[in-house]
Amino acid sequence: MSVTPIGYILGALSLLIFVQWPSYLTAWAIIVSAFQAASVMNLGGAFPIGITPYFFVVTLIVLRFIPQWLSGRIGFANDDQALPMIRCLILLTAWGIISAFVLPHVFAGLDVDTPRQRMDPLYTEPLRWTMSNVAQAGYLLLNCLFLIYAVSSRNAQAELHRNINAFLITGLIVALFGAYQFIAHLFGLPFPTSFLNSNTAWEQLMDQTIAGGWRISATFNEPSSAGMFFSMWTAFTLFLATDRLHGNLWYSILLVIGLSMLVLTTSTTGYVAGGVLLILFVWKELSQVLLKGKISPRSFGILAIAAVAIALATMLLPHFHTILEDILFKKQDTISGRDRTATSIRAIYITAQTWGLGVGLGSNRPSGMVFYIMSNLGVAGLMLFGLMFYQTRLWVKRTGDGEVCHNYSHSIAVAAGWAFSFQLVAMAISGADISSPHIWIAWVLVLTACECNERDRRLLADAVEAEHEKRALRFSSGVGLPRRVTAVGR
């Protein structure tokens, strides 16, 4: 076991926060997720494992969660809106752990895409139980407990504000390193590759070029991962910037930064997800024109700013039209594109050959999260994951109902919901597994915002009920009618 240089810094800070400011652990886990290609410590041996900063902090969170849960200080009421989604999450986690330890033995010998190998060139081997199954089961359990811990926080409003600020800081950290990486490539400056990309269990693709231009990976292990992150972060800042009640100049600046970095990653995944985001947003605004006969001046201004930001970022890349052609229109004709498509097709065959059960969590590594879930967790896993998304969508939709639909938590729920959706879109294109931190972080943001909205709704209901009781007392005493109650949480 060896502690990395970045591990000494982030590990020490994590332990300090764990001891002195435990309420900030969730926000800290979000911030350190920026260093996704780093590790706090590397475990050697036949199966090397790198403990990433995110999972190091989540482990500390679990150490706090378990005693609080056992003592009854953390839990959910029977009428809590989070319960349907939490139940599906617990079932998915239980099935993932069982499948990781049972199914590789049941279907041993079946050809699978080796989890520890790259998707290109294509490499398969007979299925057998490995430590990859144990690792993925552990990651799923940690993510499950992390999400439950975050949603069950008693001080939901403070937790929501901390998490939002932490997520915005995370994007700024990645953008800062990405901008410096771009400058370092242009002027031959040193870049701290070994410091940021210290996880020995992952292959680091830091110096990729396309059509004569450098690709930006920032603090991630490859440009595709950076593109996925910025597509999600851009969706979040876009919907905050265009929010009628809570949007401001700061969110617009962050949107420009996110779009610029997304362009510089030259990631097929990021470009497709970002393009879908802008198309859907424009369609949403056009539908408002058809319904109301006018477009929001704020939205129009934000779209103009976004267009300028994209145009300026493309000017930094030589032969951008060639880059666009290579990563979008010729991608499927490349060896990498064909190999990744082949892994998806094989995932369908694996699902069929296992009668829809899958080969166990951590056994097969196709391109695309849907194919990953289907081939590893089977039809049951895919249905549970889809049901979790459906329950989350219903809860976000509920935040727009009633008298508390214009509060801050509703705006955050909508923005985080879009960010979560586009992280799913990006991972459906090229994501390899469901242990990636940022899908769970986006989920935490959505659910904590919904929980805050739900508590505002309860406060409003309690206030209305109390006012009705006062009114009844005043009528009985002949005092008269009280003034109209105002909404709580606006």
C-alpha positions in Angstrom: 0.0 0.0 0.0 1.3 3.5 -0.9 -0.2 6.9 -0.2 0.0 9.3 -3.1 1.2 12.9 -2.9 -2.4 14.2 -3.5 -3.6 11.6 -1.1 -1.6 13.1 1.8 -3.3 16.5 1.1 -6.9 15.3 0.4 -6.7 12.5 3.0 -5.6 14.8 5.8 -8.2 17.4 4.9 -10.9 14.7 4.8 -10.0 13.4 8.2 -9.9 16.9 9.7 -13.4 17.6 8.3 -14.6 14.2 9.6 -13.5 15.1 13.1 -14.2 18.8 13.3 -16.9 19.6 10.7 -18.8 16.4 10.0 -21.8 18.2 8.6 -19.6 19.3 5.7 -18.7 15.8 4.6 -21.3 15.5 1.9 -20.2 18.8 0.3 -16.5 17.7 0.6 -17.3 14.4 -1.1 -18.7 16.5 -4.0 -15.7 18.7 -4.2 -13.1 15.9 -4.2 -15.0 14.1 -6.9 -13.3 16.6 -9.2 -10.1 14.5 -8.8 -11.6 11.4 -10.4 -8.4 10.1 -11.9 -6.5 10.5 -8.6 -6.2 8.1 -5.7 -5.6 8.7 -2.0 -3.8 5.4 -1.8 -2.9 2.6 -4.2 -3.1 -1.1 -3.1 -0.7 -3.3 -5.0 -0.7 -7.0 -5.7 -2.3 -9.2 -8.4 -5.4 -7.0 -8.4 -4.3 -3.3 -7.9 -6.9 -1.0 -6.5 -6.7 2.8 -6.2 -8.9 4.4 -3.5 -10.2 7.6 -5.1 -10.7 10.7 -3.0 -14.5 10.5 -3.5 -14.8 6.9 -2.2 -12.4 7.7 0.6 -14.7 10.5 1.9 -17.8 8.4 1.2 -16.3 5.7 3.4 -15.9 8.3 6.2 -19.6 9.3 5.7 -20.6 5.6 6.0 -18.7 5.5 9.3 -21.0 8.3 10.6 -24.1 6.9 8.9 -24.2 3.4 10.4 -24.2 4.4 14.2 -26.7 7.2 13.5 -29.0 4.8 11.6 -28.7 2.1 14.3 -29.5 4.6 17.0 -32.6 5.8 15.1 -31.3 9.3 14.5 -31.5 8.8 10.7 -34.6 7.5 9.1 -37.7 8.3 7.0 -41.3 8.8 8.0 -43.9 6.5 6.5 -45.3 9.3 4.3 -41.9 10.5 3.2 -41.8 11.2 -0.6 -38.3 9.7 -0.8 -39.3 6.3 0.4 -40.4 4.8 -3.0 -37.1 5.7 -4.6 -35.1 4.6 -1.5 -36.8 1.2 -1.5 -35.9 0.7 -5.2 -32.3 1.7 -4.4 -32.0 -0.8 -1.6 -33.4 -3.5 -3.8 -31.0 -2.6 -6.6 -28.1 -2.6 -4.2 -29.0 -5.9 -2.6 -29.4 -7.5 -6.1 -26.1 -6.0 -7.2 -24.3 -7.5 -4.3 -25.9 -10.9 -4.6 -25.3 -11.0 -8.4 -21.6 -10.1 -8.0 -21.0 -13.1 -5.8 -23.3 -15.7 -7.3 -23.8 -15.2 -11.1 -20.1 -15.3 -12.1 -20.1 -18.9 -10.8 -23.4 -19.8 -12.3 -22.4 -18.7 -15.8 -18.6 -19.3 -15.6 -16.9 -19.7 -19.0 -19.2 -17.3 -20.9 -17.2 -14.9 -23.0 -17.3 -11.4 -21.6 -15.5 -8.1 -22.1 -12.9 -8.0 -19.4 -13.5 -5.1 -17.0 -9.9 -4.3 -16.5 -9.1 -4.1 -20.2 -9.8 -1.2 -22.6 -12.7 -1.5 -25.0 -10.4 -0.8 -27.9 -8.8 -3.0 -29.0 -11.5 -5.5 -28.2 -10.6 -8.1 -25.7 -12.7 -10.9 -24.3 -12.1 -13.8 -21.9 -14.1 -16.5 -20.3 -16.2 -15.3 -17.3 -14.8 -16.0 -13.9 -15.3 -14.5 -10.4 -12.7 -11.8 -9.7 -12.0 -8.9 -7.4 -13.7 -6.7 -9.9 -17.0 -8.1 -8.7 -16.1 -7.4 -5.1 -15.0 -3.8 -5.9 -18.1 -3.0 -7.9 -20.4 -4.4 -5.2 -18.6 -2.3 -2.6 -18.8 0.9 -4.7 -22.6 0.3 -5.2 -23.1 -0.1 -1.5 -21.1 3.0 -0.7 -23.0 5.1 -3.2 -26.3 3.7 -1.9 -25.5 4.7 1.7 -24.1 8.1 0.6 -27.4 9.0 -1.1 -29.5 7.8 1.8 -27.3 9.8 4.3 -27.6 13.0 2.2 -31.3 12.8 1.7 -32.1 12.0 5.4 -30.2 15.1 6.7 -32.2 16.9 9.4 -30.9 20.3 8.4 -32.0 20.0 4.7 -31.8 23.7 3.8 -28.3 24.2 5.0 -27.2 20.9 3.4 -28.8 21.9 0.1 -26.9 25.2 0.0 -23.6 23.6 0.9 -24.0 20.9 -1.8 -24.9 23.4 -4.5 -21.9 25.6 -3.7 -19.7 22.5 -3.6 -20.9 21.3 -7.0 -20.2 24.7 -8.5 -16.8 24.8 -7.0 -16.1 21.3 -8.4 -16.8 22.6 -11.9 -14.5 25.5 -11.4 -11.7 23.3 -10.1 -12.0 21.0 -13.2 -12.2 24.1 -15.5 -9.1 25.6 -13.9 -7.0 22.6 -14.4 -8.4 22.1 -17.9 -7.6 25.7 -18.9 -4.0 25.3 -17.6 -3.7 22.0 -19.4 -4.7 23.6 -22.7 -2.2 26.5 -22.1 0.5 24.0 -21.1 0.1 22.1 -24.3 0.4 25.3 -26.4 3.5 26.7 -24.7 5.2 23.5 -23.5 4.6 24.1 -19.8 4.7 21.3 -17.3 1.4 19.8 -16.3 1.1 17.8 -13.0 0.0 14.5 -14.6 1.5 12.2 -12.0 0.0 14.3 -9.2 -3.6 14.5 -10.6 -3.7 11.1 -12.3 -2.2 8.9 -9.6 -4.6 6.0 -9.7 -2.5 3.0 -10.9 -5.6 0.9 -11.5 -6.8 3.1 -14.4 -5.3 3.8 -17.8 -4.5 7.5 -18.1 -5.2 9.1 -21.5 -3.8 12.6 -20.9 -2.0 13.5 -24.1 -4.5 12.8 -26.9 -4.8 14.9 -30.0 -7.3 15.1 -32.8 -7.0 16.9 -36.1 -3.9 18.7 -34.8 -5.6 20.0 -31.6 -5.0 18.9 -28.0 -7.9 17.2 -26.2 -8.6 18.4 -22.7 -9.0 15.8 -19.9 -8.3 18.2 -16.9 -8.5 16.2 -13.7 -10.1 13.1 -15.4 -8.3 10.1 -16.9 -9.5 10.8 -20.4 -11.3 13.6 -22.5 -14.5 11.5 -22.7 -15.0 11.6 -18.9 -14.3 15.3 -18.8 -16.8 15.8 -21.6 -19.5 13.9 -19.6 -18.8 16.0 -16.6 -19.0 19.3 -18.4 -22.2 18.3 -20.2 -23.9 17.7 -16.8 -22.4 20.8 -15.2 -23.4 23.0 -18.1 -27.0 21.7 -17.9 -27.1 22.7 -14.3 -25.7 26.2 -14.8 -27.9 26.8 -17.8 -31.1 26.2 -16.0 -30.0 28.2 -13.0 -28.9 31.1 -15.2 -32.3 31.2 -17.0 -34.4 30.7 -13.8 -36.8 33.7 -13.7 -36.6 34.2 -9.9 -33.1 33.1 -8.9 -31.0 33.4 -12.0 -28.1 35.9 -11.8 -24.9 37.0 -13.6 -22.8 34.5 -11.6 -24.6 31.5 -13.1 -24.2 33.0 -16.6 -20.4 33.3 -16.1 -20.3 29.7 -14.9 -22.3 28.7 -18.0 -19.8 30.3 -20.3 -16.9 28.6 -18.5 -18.7 25.2 -18.7 -19.5 25.5 -22.4 -16.0 26.6 -23.3 -14.4 23.7 -21.5 -17.0 21.3 -23.1 -15.9 22.4 -26.5 -12.2 22.0 -25.6 -12.6 18.4 -24.5 -13.5 17.5 -28.1 -15.4 14.6 -26.6 -18.0 12.8 -28.8 -20.0 12.0 -25.7 -19.8 15.6 -24.4 -20.7 17.1 -27.8 -23.7 14.8 -28.3 -25.0 15.4 -24.8 -24.4 19.1 -25.0 -26.0 19.3 -28.4 -29.1 17.5 -27.2 -29.2 19.8 -24.1 -29.2 23.0 -26.3 -31.8 21.5 -28.7 -34.2 20.6 -25.9 -33.7 24.0 -24.2 -34.4 25.9 -27.5 -37.5 23.7 -28.0 -38.7 24.5 -24.5 -38.4 28.2 -25.1 -40.1 27.9 -28.5 -43.0 26.1 -26.9 -43.3 29.0 -24.6 -43.5 31.3 -27.6 -46.3 29.3 -29.0 -48.2 29.2 -25.7 -47.6 32.8 -24.5 -46.7 34.6 -27.7 -43.3 35.8 -26.4 -39.9 34.5 -25.4 -38.2 35.2 -22.1 -35.7 38.1 -22.5 -33.5 36.3 -19.9 -33.5 33.1 -21.9 -32.8 34.9 -25.1 -29.9 36.7 -23.6 -28.4 33.5 -22.1 -28.7 31.7 -25.4 -26.9 34.6 -27.2 -24.1 34.5 -24.5 -23.9 30.7 -24.9 -23.6 31.0 -28.7 -20.8 33.5 -28.4 -19.0 31.3 -25.8 -19.1 28.3 -28.1 -17.9 30.3 -31.1 -15.0 31.7 -29.2 -14.0 28.3 -27.8 -14.0 26.8 -31.3 -11.6 29.5 -32.5 -9.0 28.1 -30.0 -9.1 24.7 -31.8 -7.3 24.5 -35.2 -9.4 22.9 -38.0 -12.5 22.7 -35.8 -14.6 21.5 -38.8 -12.3 18.5 -39.2 -12.5 17.8 -35.5 -16.3 17.9 -35.6 -16.3 15.6 -38.6 -14.0 13.1 -37.0 -15.7 12.8 -33.6 -19.3 13.0 -34.8 -19.7 11.8 -38.3 -16.7 9.4 -38.7 -16.7 8.0 -35.2 -18.4 4.8 -36.0 -16.0 4.1 -38.9 -13.0 4.1 -36.6 -11.6 1.0 -34.9 -12.5 2.5 -31.5 -16.1 3.1 -32.7 -16.5 -0.4 -34.1 -15.0 -2.0 -31.0 -17.3 -0.1 -28.7 -20.3 -1.0 -30.8 -19.3 -4.6 -30.7 -19.2 -4.5 -26.8 -22.8 -3.3 -26.8 -23.9 -6.0 -29.2 -22.2 -8.6 -27.1 -24.0 -7.3 -24.0 -27.3 -8.1 -25.6 -26.1 -11.6 -26.4 -24.9 -12.1 -22.8 -28.3 -11.0 -21.5 -30.0 -13.5 -23.7 -27.6 -16.3 -22.9 -28.1 -15.8 -19.2 -32.0 -15.8 -19.5 -32.1 -12.1 -18.6 -30.2 -12.5 -15.3 -26.9 -11.0 -16.4 -23.4 -12.2 -15.4 -23.1 -10.4 -12.1 -22.1 -6.8 -11.2 -18.6 -6.1 -12.3 -18.3 -9.0 -14.7 -18.8 -7.4 -18.1 -17.7 -3.9 -19.4 -19.6 -2.8 -22.5 -19.8 0.7 -23.8 -22.9 2.4 -22.5 -24.5 2.3 -19.1 -27.8 0.7 -20.3 -25.8 -2.2 -21.8 -23.7 -2.4 -18.6 -26.7 -2.7 -16.3 -28.5 -5.1 -18.7 -25.5 -7.5 -19.1 -24.4 -7.4 -15.5 -27.7 -7.0 -13.5 -30.1 -8.3 -16.1 -33.6 -7.2 -16.8 -34.4 -7.0 -13.1 -31.6 -4.5 -12.5 -32.6 -2.4 -15.6 -36.2 -2.3 -14.4 -35.2 -1.3 -10.8 -32.9 1.5 -12.1 -35.6 2.7 -14.5 -38.1 2.7 -11.6 -35.7 4.8 -9.5 -35.5 7.3 -12.3 -39.2 7.4 -12.7 -39.8 7.9 -9.0 -37.2 10.7 -9.0 -39.0 12.4 -11.9 -42.3 12.2 -10.2 -40.8 13.9 -7.1 -39.3 16.7 -9.1 -42.6 17.2 -10.9 -44.3 17.4 -7.5 -42.0 20.4 -6.5 -43.8 22.4 -9.2 -47.3 21.9 -7.7 -48.9 24.1 -5.1 -47.9 27.3 -3.4 -44.3 26.5 -2.8 -43.4 25.9 -6.5 -41.5 29.2 -6.7 -39.0 28.7 -3.9 -35.3 28.2 -4.2 -35.4 24.4 -3.7 -37.8 24.1 -6.6 -35.4 25.9 -8.9 -32.5 23.7 -7.7 -34.6 20.6 -8.2 -35.4 21.5 -11.8 -31.8 22.4 -12.6 -30.4 19.3 -10.9 -33.0 17.2 -12.5 -31.8 18.3 -16.0 -28.2 17.8 -14.9 -29.0 14.3 -13.7 -30.8 13.5 -16.9 -27.9 14.6 -19.1 -25.5 12.7 -17.0 -27.6 9.6 -17.8 -27.7 10.6 -21.5 -23.9 10.9 -21.5 -23.4 7.6 -19.7 -25.8 5.9 -22.0 -23.6 6.9 -24.9 -20.2 5.8 -23.5 -20.4 5.2 -19.7 -19.0 1.9 -18.6 -20.5 1.3 -15.2 -22.8 2.8 -12.5 -20.1 3.5 -9.9 -19.1 6.8 -11.5 -19.4 9.4 -8.7 -21.1 12.2 -10.7 -24.3 10.3 -11.4 -24.8 9.8 -7.7 -23.8 13.4 -6.9 -26.4 14.7 -9.4 -28.9 12.3 -7.8 -28.1 13.7 -4.3 -28.6 17.3 -5.6 -32.0 16.4 -7.0 -33.2 14.5 -4.0 -32.0 17.0 -1.4 -33.7 19.8 -3.3 -36.9 17.8 -3.4 -36.7 17.0 0.3 -36.3 20.7 1.1 -39.3 21.5 -1.1 -41.3 18.8 0.7 -40.4 20.3 4.1 -41.5 23.7 2.9 -44.8 22.2 1.8 -45.2 20.6 5.3 -44.4 24.0 7.0 -47.0 25.7 4.8 -49.6 23.0 5.6 -48.9 23.4 9.3 -49.2 27.2 9.1 -52.5 27.0 7.2 -53.8 24.5 9.7 -52.7 26.7 12.6 -54.4 29.7 10.9 -57.6 27.7 10.5 -57.6 26.9 14.2 -57.0 30.6 15.0 -59.9 31.5 12.7 -62.2 29.0 14.4 -61.3 30.4 17.8 -61.9 34.0 16.6 -65.3 33.1 15.2 -66.3 31.4 18.4 -65.2 34.5 20.4 -66.7 36.9 17.9 -63.4 38.7 17.0 -63.8 38.4 13.3 -61.7 37.3 10.3 -57.9 37.3 10.3 -55.8 38.5 7.4 -54.9 36.0 4.7 -52.0 33.7 5.5 -48.9 34.1 3.4 -47.0 31.2 1.8 -44.1 29.8 3.7 -40.8 29.2 1.8 -41.1 31.9 -0.8 
